Amino acid sequence: MARIPSLSLDSLKEPFYVPPTPLFLCLHLFFGSLGQVTSSYPSMASWSLMLFISLHLLPLATSASQDAFVGVNIGTAVTDMPSPTQVVALLKAQQIRHVRLYDADQAMLTALAGTGIRVTVSVPNQQILAIGQSNATAANWVARNILTHVPATNITAISVGSQVLTTIPNAAPVLVSALEYIHAALVAARLDSRIKVSTAHSSSIILDSFPPSQAFFNRTWDPVMIPLLKFLQTSESYLMLNVYPYYDYIQSHDAIPLDYALFRPLPPNKEAVDSNTLLHYTNVFDALVDAAYFAMADLNFTNIPIVVTESGWPSKGDSNEPDATPDNANTYNSNLIKHVLNNTGTPKHPGVAVSTFIYELYNEDARTGAVSEKNWGLFDSNGRPIYVLHLTGSGTMLANDTTNQTYCVAKEGVDKKMLQAALDWACGPGKVDCSAMVQGGPCYEPDNVVAHATYAFDAYYHKMGMADGTCDFKGVATITTTDPSHGGCIFPGSNGSNGTFINGTSLAPSSNSSSSGSSLTIHASSSIFRMTIFVVLLSNAVVLL
């Protein structure tokens, strides 16, 4: 495991670094004799083992009765990032009820209002130094980013930074102060029982994590971790941990079997056994989470729950990343969701919820680094699934097979004249049957160019077999997974269920809809008349696609 750099800060003088056993050696010791107690560790007398268990395997009372949830992270390093309303439409269509943001974007929080979706917002790393040195700055941050949005937006947690200790160690001395100041502002607003405060950690701060019972936090960080854990305990919050079995698998030099990393079932005689506790581990995820529990116990904290703030598997990688494939990503995330929602907990704390946020909603093509860094998403920026999760019997989260349930809709905010021109072409040379949009037809209402263009675009898109390039219309159309059908207006490709909002535009009948047909460029009833003439006079028009 890579050494965590020492700090030259007044509050962390003479950092104590304990060089860990090389990761690949630890893993060989843990996984090298599957189905057997690891013989590399000395045997223990029964009383000694019971003492160890009594000290380190105490039941975790906090949140034990709560059901686990699965959420998603929403990164925004996307070249063509969907609008907040489009993001929310995708979340609703996929029945995603928990999200984690890497900031407190005002437009995103506004779009989430009224949805009931539980939101974890974040203080960006670059703001921690200022907040950690001024309770007034922290109070202003809470007032601006929290108080203006609750209760309409269901904010339930604040992550003060992400992987601060390993990415911006210069902020480490004020990290706990930043959490305390943010929490104090919530107390003043009487929101502290509703909104929990924590900070997300990389699992790399845990050393000797295989076997889990040997794990401890890098001693360099004791001056931060001890007061941090005290804060989490006192405020009844939880440890946020980023868990990536993919990286542990890659760094193990084949010591970790791929099946262990992917949650694939193995017979009991193939399971890894922790020699100190005799606990059996069937997957790397549980082993890493238990390593965090043991690391906290090593500092005498045994009742702090864990929420995994990031976990996933890339669907594409460089030539030296052969295991970053859609099949492996599908297998990992599908099995992860099942595992979490089954409320099985971990071997150390069976039945205790380990709620998890999948990394991530969209592929972030604008990220730097290896190809795999850009390909952790469940969807592309058009809302098309990268792969179809296998979630039979695992509840409703992401349970829809959306491979053939994509729709072509009008983009929000585009020029109405361009939209009208594209609509004219679709119902003319595009040979779309637009009769459903004539007055009295099931898709006549709402009588506006956005609604009618959406129907025409989707009809053409499905007529062309949803082929690449058939949902563009000179840039005024986009693909969504949310069914735009409404009332009796059933769109091509629909399974019959009705959507409610597409690109922020309600497609339900409106009392303010006009049927006067007075505007040729806005009202689609007039557009239909224009389409008829368009077909007769412009049969050789240039394709807009």
C-alpha positions, 0 to 999 in steps of 0.5 A, a space after each residue: 500500500 502506498 505510503 501516506 505522505 508525512 505532514 510538516 504542520 504545527 499540529 501534526 509534528 513528528 508524524 508517526 508512520 508505520 510501514 505496512 506489510 506489502 499489500 500483495 504479501 498481506 493478500 497472499 497470507 489472507 487469500 492464499 489458503 482459501 477455506 483454511 485458517 491462515 497458517 501464517 499467524 500464531 494459533 490462539 488459546 480459546 480464552 484468548 480468542 474469546 477475549 479478542 472477540 469480546 473486545 472487537 466484535 461487540 454488536 453495533 447498536 447504532 442504526 442496526 435496525 435501519 434498512 440499508 439503501 443504495 444511492 448514486 454519486 453525481 459527478 459533473 465532469 461531463 462534456 455535455 452535462 444534462 441539465 438538473 431537470 434532466 438529471 432529476 428526470 433520470 433519477 425518478 425514472 430509475 427510482 433512485 431515492 438517494 444521491 450524493 453531490 460533490 458540491 451544493 449546486 444551487 440549480 441541482 438542489 432546486 431541481 431536487 425540491 419536492 421529489 423526496 430524494 434524500 440528498 448528501 451535499 458536499 463542502 468542496 475540498 478547496 473551501 475547507 481551509 476557510 470554513 475550518 478557520 471561521 465559524 462565521 464562514 461555516 454559518 454562512 455556508 450553511 445559510 446559503 447552501 442548506 437553509 435556503 433549500 430545506 425542507 423542500 429539498 430533502 438534505 440529510 447529510 453533509 460531507 465536509 470534503 472528500 478524501 481530504 487526508 490523502 488529497 489535500 493534507 494541508 487542510 488536515 489540521 482544520 478538518 475536524 474544526 470544519 465539521 464542528 463549525 458546520 454542525 454548530 450552524 445546523 444546531 443553531 438552525 435546529 437541523 442537527 438531528 435531521 442532517 448529519 455531518 461527516 467527511 469521506 475517507 479513502 480506504 487507503 488510510 487503513 493499513 494492514 487491512 488483510 486480514 481485517 482484524 489486523 487493520 488500523 488507521 495510519 498512525 500519521 493521522 491519529 491526531 485527526 482521526 481520534 477527535 474526528 471519531 469522537 465528533 462522529 460518536 457525539 453527534 451520532 453521525 457515521 464514518 463515510 468510507 470510499 471502498 473500491 475492490 477494483 483497485 484492491 484487486 488490481 494492486 494485489 497482483 492476482 492475489 485476490 481472485 476476481 470472483 472475490 472482488 465481484 461478489 461471485 458466489 463461492 462454496 464455503 471451502 473456498 472462502 477466506 478466513 480471518 485467523 484471529 476471529 475465524 470470520 469467513 469472508 466471501 467478498 472484498 467489499 465486506 473485508 474492507 468495511 470490516 477493516 474500517 470497523 476494526 481500525 476504529 476499534 483499535 482506537 476504542 470506537 466500537 459504535 460508529 456505523 459506516 456508510 460507503 460513500 463510493 463504490 463501483 467498477 469501471 466499464 472500460 479501461 486502457 490496454 493494461 486494464 483488461 478487467 475494466 469491462 461492461 460485464 465485470 462492471 455489471 456483475 459488480 454493481 448488480 451484486 453490490 446492490 443485491 448484497 446491500 439491500 439484503 441487509 446482510 451486513 458484514 461478518 463482523 456486524 451481521 444484519 447491520 446496514 451498510 448503505 452504499 452510494 454507487 460511483 457513479 450516475 454518468 460516465 465523466 468523459 472530461 476527467 483526466 487520467 486513465 481511460 477507466 477514470 472516465 468510465 464508472 458511470 451507469 449511464 452516458 450523458 444522454 441517459 442511455 444505460 452503459 449496461 443493464 443491471 441484473 437485479 431480479 428480486 432486489 427491489 425497485 432501485 434501478 430495476 428497469 431494463 432500459 436498454 430499449 426504453 429510450 426516447 427522443 425528446 425536445 431539448 429545453 431552452 432551444 430556439 423555438 424556430 429551430 424546433 418548429 423547423 425540425 418538427 416540420 421536417 419530421 412530419 413531412 420528409 421524415 414521414 412520421 405519422 403526426 395524426 395523433 397531434 391534430 386537434 382532437 387527437 390523443 397527443 394534441 394537448 398540450 398545444 405547444 411546439 415543445 410537446 408536439 416536437 417531442 412526439 414527432 422526434 420520438 416517433 422518428 427515432 423509433 421508426 429508425 430503430 433508435 439508430 445512432 444519429 437519429 435523435 439530433 435534429 440539428 441539436 434541438 433533440 436529446 435522448 432520455 430514459 423517462 417515458 414522455 407518455 401522458 394521459 392517452 398519448 402513448 409514445 412509440 416504444 412506451 411500455 404504457 407507463 406515463 412519465 410526468 416531466 421531460 426536460 423540465 416541461 410538463 407534458 400533462 394537459 394544462 388548463 392554460 393550453 391554447 387551442 386558438 392556433 394564432 401563432 404559426 411558430 408556437 402552437 402545434 395545431 397550426 404546425 400540423 397545417 403547415 406540415 401538410 403544405 410542407 409535405 406537398 411543397 417541400 418533398 425534396 427538402 434537405 434532411 435536418 438530421 
